[in-house]
Every structure is written in C-alpha cells, then in structure tokens.
Amino acid sequence: MVYVLAVLLLTAFVLPSPAHAKITKIVIDRREPFAGGYEFPVTGAYEKITGKAYGEVDPKNALNRVIVNIDKAQRNAHGNVEYWVEISILKPVDMRRGNGTIFYDTLNRGNKAMRFNAGAARSNDPTTIEHAGDGFLMRQGYAMVWSGWQGDILPGNERMTTGFPVAKNPDGSPMKKTITTEFVFQKPATSVPLSFDRESRDIRAYPAVEESMPKAKLYRRARPHAPLEPIARSEWSFARCVDKVHPTPSNTDICYPAGFSTDAIYELVYEARDPIIMGLGFAATRDIVSFLRRETSAANPLSFDDGRGGRAAPRWAIGFGSSQAGRFLKDLVYQGFNLDERKRIVFDGLIPHISGSRRIFVNAEFAMPGRFPTALEGHYFPGDEFPYTYENAPNPSTRKTDGVLARCRVQQACPKIMHWDSGTEAYQARNSLVVTDPRGRSEAPIPSNVRLYYFSGTQHGPAEKPARDTCQQLSNPLSYQETQRALLVALQDWVTKGIEPPDSRFPRLSDGTLVDTAREKQGFPAIPGVKYLGKINDLFLQNRRAEPPEHIAGTEHRVYVPKVDADGNEIAGVRSVDVQVPIATYSGWNLRAKGYMEDELCYLVGSYIPFAKTKEERLKTNDPRLSLEERYKDNADYVEKLASAARTLIEERFLLPEDAARIISAAKKNGAVALSAQ
C-alpha cells in the first residue's frame, strides 16, 4: 500500500439518497500510516484516517422524535435534518488481523484519550509510537473510532467538532429563553466567557439577547446551600475586561472589575438565544457506529476484503466513555439510541466509566453538556434526574417506574454493560443510588446484562503526581488502569464468546459495606491533620421554574458511602494490589483549602495520606495507622505481599499477568518507603 504523508486526499464517498436517515457521505481528508508503520504483535501495522461524516435524521421517525427541538430545525429536500461530525480512526492496515471489533472511544469535551494504553502520551492527533504507549488496544486488535458529538465545542488544539443546526421559531426568528450559568474560580479573575467552567473554556456560549441585557442578574453565594447575594447591575457588564479599564462589549462574556473571588460561587441569570439541537449527538453516534460496523462497500473506511471474494465489516462494537463521555453513553441507551432506524443494535457492549448515578445534560433546550452536578460546582444543574438504576424502579415522587434499560428492553437492543466507578463517585456522583432505591431503604437488583465494578479508593482520574493545589490533602495517584485493562478483555470475551465476566464488585447495603456518612458508621480513622466531615453531593428534586433553580424541601434522596477499614481504605469493590498491600490511605474525597470555600468537597479530587515510615514517627503524631516498618519486615516482604495479592487478582480476572509483572518490577526497584515519599 502506498501512502502520501501529510497530503489531504479529500476522498468523498457518497451514498445513495436515504429512505432511512443515515450517514450519507464520508469525506476522508487524510490517510497515513500510524507510528511510521510500526508493526504491533499479531495485529501488525495501523493506519490513521481523519475526515468528516455527513448524515441525515428523519424527524418524524419515533426513534428521533425524542430529540428536543428536532421539529424546529431546517429540513432538506428529503424532509430530513442534516448534520456533520468530524471522525478519526486508527485501524489495522490488514483488518483480517484485527479482532473484528470497533472500539468507540467517546470524546470528552472534544478530546481524545487512549486510556487503556499504559504510558501513552496524550494527544488529540495521535501520530507517533509514543502516543500508543504500550500499544495495548492495538495488540488487542481493535479498530478505534472517535467522532464529534458535543455540539458546542469550539475548534482548536485538534478538538473534534460538529455541525448541528440551531433551533428556530416557526417564523424563522431566534428562539430565546432565560437560563442560568455558573462560575467557580481556581484563581481570581475579572472577565470570563458565559460558557466558562473549570473543565474547559473551549465551549461556544449561548449569546445574550442584547435588548434584555439590562434585566440580567448576577448572584454570589458563599456555599452551595447559602443564600443568593445579588450583585448590583451597575458593578458588572456583558463585556471582556482583561485590563479592568477598557471593557469591550460582548454578548458572550461577563466583566466584573471588582474581581471574581475563589471563595464564592457566582450564578448569572440572563436571556439567551440560539439553542443548538444538542440531542443530535446521540443520533450521530448511533448512525456512525451502525454504518461502520455494517456497511461493506468501499464507502466504509473499515470495510475490507474478506479473502473469499467478498467484503466484510467489523462484527462487533464496544463503546467506552469516561466521566462526561460515560454519562453520554448511559444516556444514549436510556434515550433509546442503541437501536438504529433499521431496527439493528448499535453497541454490543458499553462501558460508562466514572458516571456514578448521573446521566447528561444533552437532550434539552439550551443544553450544556459540559455542566454536571457536584457537591459544589454545578450543584443545581440537570443531569442527575431519576432513574438512577439500570433495573426498573419506582420514582417516589411520581410513583412511575423507570430504569436506564427501560427503552432498550422494549426495543430488544440492550447491550452488555460494565459500569465502572472510582471512589470519587461515592461522594460526588451519589453512586449508591445505582444499587438502592431513591430513599435508600432497599437494594436494587442488578440486571443479568450489567456488571457493576467499583475501583476502591481511587479518585475520578488518578493524579499523575500527588499535589495539594486548592485542596487540603495530596491528590490521589492510585491507578485503576490495570483493572480497566483486565475488565476490557473480559467484556470482549462476554460480547464475542458469551463468556460471563466476573461478578459485580460494588458496595452494598446487604453486606454492610454501604453505610451512612457519619464517621461512626463509615469508620474513617482520626488521622492527625485530616478532617473527615462526611461531606457528599446531596440530591434533591429541583424547582427548575426558578432561575437560578432551587432545591425542593422534603425531597432529598438518601446517599450512602463505602465503609472503610482501620487504615481508612475501602473494604468493598475491586481492591487493587496497592489497596490490599497499602503504603497510604487512599480515598475518593478531599476537602477544599482555606480561601477556596474551605471544607467543601474538592471537585473530583481524592486524598493520598501516606503512612509514617517508622513506629517512632507514627507515635510522635498519634497516627492510629501502623507505620511501614510495622507492616513490612523489609522490601522483599513488601514485594512478596504484593505478588500474593496480584496472583489472587489474576485468578479473579481483575488483573492481567503483564500488568502484574510491571507492578512487581516497579516495587522491587522502588520499594515501599520510596513509593510513599513520592
């Protein structure tokens, strides 16, 4: 095969006009060898393909009518709504050497990540062998696919974007609505975009309606449940004012010359216009994955010569999404988008990772997919509404039953699901509601096509290096990648061979590992210099007619947390070798430092609290946790205990031998004392 590097091929594959909504055209902008043609074991060389997929959605089809404002979009000659999304593919050059499976890696705010490849350098344009890390996904034989789905992503830094229409009134005039947005700061500022949140500034804001700007209101509150404090309209403006002196009028920015504080939450209520039809992200993902796994013509960049005189396409599709992307996949199933318009299943397997009990703020008017409710940031935003469980359960407020799988069961299109959570989701994402009724009085059954795995003691995304930043304790570096890799292998076997994966490992009421947040119930030890306050992201029904929204008194849902041992490490879930043979206390929660709304939960950050090295050091500080020298005779003893724990995890299919070998090798080289000093 001959490649022309760094040359735009601009190859367009146009499909016949659709009777059903589907992908109508794929334009390939670039096709080149990945990592200079490096040969991965078994699978061989990979190639990179980038371009755009163009599609149409039939707004009259029952599967699409659920898309909010789809009836307010411009239609083409077929009566369909058009869109485009950017796509990117890494695939084996010889697809017959792959494993026959699409690995759809759902974007997070337009960004890519090959999270399963150990040591991979992060990039939105993976090109070199460094971007492949240890090449785990390539060695497994996956065809990796990314596509845009979030309609408000701005271009830049190779982020993947979309072309979704804006909803209009029947007369063609702009749609308008009063909405609330929020700002929480990690450093002082005087001017921010209306779309500002701590995850990204690369979001397209909903413009303010100029004639109603004088009526907009800005509030400050000291804590999530503190009263709103109005800020006088004369003290701020819709403008950019980086230098505080010469504000530039803007309908997508706010200027507050007195300065936004890191010690308060700010909420802006204003009339916005031009809502993007964000729910098209579900339909676009559905149709792209369905096309790539079923179209056998040359129009599909994943189709290939089957060696028998015909053409084939990948047989299976697995979807993975982390955090925002995990919530997106869970909501895709809930909203009925795992069935395409030809009544074919889209994903055979799904992994919503670190989603907790949430879904996502996508299929709504003036949706903001980047926003989600935590204990402090975004606390009043949508995305955490009933249902929380995969199995049908009654809503105590409406007495109606619902579940994440309710629609796909009717469609006969439910995938096999592995729900993964870190320790942070217990505190920030109310993940106890995945296994209890909303009032916390009984356990919810787990469907046979679902497995729940809790990665004990981890934070939302492991810290590369422990640091305090704006939190009281060091951030948590505890890795869960090794568990993820083993479970992906298990999911592949479940999807393609029908081999059942390990049983769910999740905190439960019935075995006493899911408990009340009070210290006497949860069991957190009295560690010097560490506060345990039992803080969680509480959950109430919201009055969304109010702007800003507010809790409805008397509607609180019960949230539990995992019980811990004498070291403060969690008892339930998949306990990695580092939790079973610890050098520290690892938790999914941390508290904010002074000047940053002290003692509130620290965003998505956990805690890393090392043990004392010696008994003498421990006794000086009255630390109740045994020191390293009291736990391990020497480094050889520490390594042997790690190896024993690793052997058990391998037998249980929660650890791969290659990862166990890497862990043991690092322990032999660094030792327990050196590791605790990191």
Residue, then its C-alpha position, 0 to 999 in steps of 0.5 A: m500500500v502506498y501512502v502520501l504523508a501529510v497530503l489531504l486526499l479529500t476522498a468523498f464517498v457518497l451514498p445513495s439518497p436515504a429512505h432511512a436517515k443515515i450517514t450519507k457521505i464520508v469525506i476522508d481528508r487524510r490517510e497515513p500510516f500510524a507510528g511510521g508503520y510500526e508493526f504491533p504483535v499479531t495485529g501488525a501495522y495501523e493506519k490513521i484516517t481523519g475526515k468528516a461524516y455527513g448524515e441525515v435524521d428523519p424527524k418524524n421517525a419515533l426513534n428521533r422524535v425524542i430529540v428536543n427541538i428536532d421539529k424546529a430545525q431546517r429540513n432538506a429536500h428529503g424532509n430530513v435534518e442534516y448534520w456533520v461530525e468530524i471522525s478519526i480512526l486508527k485501524p489495522v492496515d490488514m483488518r483480517r488481523g484485527n479482532g473484528t471489533i470497533f472500539y468507540d472511544t467517546l470524546n470528552r469535551g472534544n478530546k481524545a484519550m487512549r486510556f487503556n494504553a499504559g504510558a501513552a502520551r496524550s494527544n488529540d492527533p495521535t501520530t507517533i509510537e509514543h502516543a500508543g504507549d504500550g500499544f495495548l488496544m492495538r495488540q488487542g486488535y481493535a479498530m478505534v473510532w472517535s467522532g464529534w458529538q458535543g455540539d458546542i465545542l469550539p475548534g482548536n488544539e485538534r478538538m473534534t467538532t460538529g455541525f448541528p443546526v440551531a433551533k428556530n421559531p416557526d417564523g424563522s426568528p431566534m428562539k430565546k429563553t432565560i437560563t442560568t450559568e455558573f462560575v467557580f474560580q481556581k484563581p481570581a479573575t475579572s472577565v470570563p466567557l458565559s460558557f466558562d467552567r473549570e473543565s474547559r473554556d473551549i465551549r461556544a456560549y449561548p449569546a445574550v439577547e442584547e435588548s434584555m441585557p439590562k434585566a440580567k442578574l448576577y448572584r454570589r453565594a458563599r456555599p452551595h446551600a447559602p443564600l443568593e447575594p445579588i450583585a448590583r447591575s451597575e458593578w458588572s457588564f456583558a463585556r471582556c475586561v482583561d485590563k479592568v479599564h477598557p471593557t469591550p462589549s460582548n454578548t458572550d462574556i461577563c466583566y466584573p472589575a471588582g474581581f471574581s473571588t475563589d471563595a464564592i460561587y457566582e450564578l448569572v441569570y440572563e436571556a439567551r438565544d440560539p439553542i443548538i439541537m444538542g440531542l443530535g449527538f446521540a443520533a450521530t453516534r448511533d448512525i456512525v457506529s451502525f454504518l461502520r460496523r455494517e456497511t461493506s462497500a468501499a464507502n466504509p473506511l473499515s470495510f475490507d476484503d474478506g479473502r473469499g471474494g467478498r467484503a466484510a465489516p467489523r462484527w462487533a462494537i464496544g463503546f467506552g466513555s469516561s466521566q462526561a463521555g460515560r454519562f453520554l453513553k448511559d444516556l444514549v441507551y436510556q434515550g433509546f439510541n442503541l437501536d438504529e432506524r433499521k431496527r439493528i443494535v448499535f453497541d454490543g457492549l458499553i462501558p460508562h466509566i466514572s458516571g456514578s448515578r448521573r446521566i447528561f445534560v444533552n437532550a434539552e433546550f439550551a443544553m450544556p453538556g459540559r455542566f454536571p452536578t457536584a457537591l459544589e460546582g454545578h450543584y443545581f444543574p440537570g443531569d442527575e434526574f431519576p432513574y438512577t438504576y439500570e433495573n426498573a424502579p419506582n420514582p417516589s415522587t411520581r410513583k412511575t417506574d423507570g430504569v436506564l434499560a427501560r427503552c432498550r428492553v422494549q426495543q430488544a437492543c440492550p447491550k452488555i454493560m460494565h459500569w465502572d466507578s472510582g471512589t470519587e463517585a461515592y461522594q460526588a456522583r451519589n453512586s449508591l443510588v445505582v444499587t438502592d432505591p431513591r430513599g435508600r431503604s432497599e437494594a436494587p437488583i442488578p440486571s443479568n446484562v450489567r456488571l457493576y465494578y467499583f475501583s476502591g479508593t481511587q479518585h475520578g482520574p488518578a493524579e499523575k503526581p500527588a499535589r495539594d493545589t486548592c485542596q487540603q490533602l495530596s491528590n490521589p495517584l492510585s491507578y485503576q488502569e490495570t483493572q480497566r485493562a483486565l475488565l476490557v478483555a473480559l467484556q470482549d470475551w462476554v460480547t464475542k464468546g458469551i463468556e460471563p465476566p466476573d461478578s459485580r464488585f460494588p458496595r452494598l447495603s446487604d453486606g454492610t459495606l454501604v453505610d451512612t456518612a457519619r464517621e461512626k458508621q463509615g469508620f474513617p480513622a482520626i488521622p492527625g491533620v485530616k478532617y473527615l466531615g462526611k461531606i457528599n453531593d446531596l440530591f434533591l428534586q429541583n424547582r427548575r421554574a426558578e432561575p437560578p433553580e432551587h432545591i425542593a424541601g422534603t425531597e432529598h434522596r438518601v446517599y450512602v458511602p463505602k465503609v472503610d477499614a482501620d487504615g481508612n481504605e475501602i473494604a468493598g469493590v475491586r481492591s487493587v494490589d496497592v489497596q490490599v498491600p497499602i503504603a497510604t490511605y487512599s480515598g475518593w474525597n478531599l476537602r477544599a483549602k482555606g480561601y477556596m470555600e474551605d471544607e467543601l468537597c474538592y471537585l473530583v479530587g481524592s486524598y493520598i495520606p501516606f503512612a509514617k515510615t517508622k513506629e517512632e514517627r507514627l507515635k510522635t503524631n498519634d497516627p492510629r495507622l501502623s507505620l511501614e516498618e510495622r507492616y513490612k519486615d523489609n522490601a522483599d516482604y513488601v514485594e512478596k505481599l504484593a505478588s500474593a495479592a496480584r496472583t489472587l487478582i489474576e485468578e479473579r480476572f481483575l488483573l492481567p499477568e503483564d500488568a502484574a509483572r510491571i507492578i512487581s518490577a516497579a516495587k522491587k526497584n522502588g520499594a515501599v518507603a520510596l513509593s510513599a515519599q513520592 
